Amino acid sequence: MFRILVTAALSALLPAATTLADRVAILAPDASCFDWLTDREVGKVMEDRTGFAPHLWTLETWATGFLTGMAVMQSGSDFLRGLSQEAVYGWLDYYCQTHHPVSVMDALRELAKERGLQ
């Protein structure tokens, strides 16, 4: 029931003529894999020094939220089962090492495909 309510609420906010790819692109940050790696490195140093890294936290939270949104929009998909936030961040770290120009959003789409999202 919750999934239906969330989907209905999201559908009401977005124009009906757009595709799913158009919808998620509206919310995407302008961050490449290179940006992800840089933010992770700088963020870890900042977190060690101050106990908090707001920019890193924002990007990490956006990434997991994006995947969650994909899962909600794909009825019957369970591609996130057993996947922790740290596993998502680790996968992005690994993937982004060899895909610097790719956007974080496209990298997350690749992760979803690897996990069985059609």
Summary of the structure (lengths in Angstrom):
residues: 118
radius of gyration: 15.2
end to end distance: 22.9
largest distance: 47.6
contacts: 306
relative contact order: 0.16
helix: 69%
strand: 2%
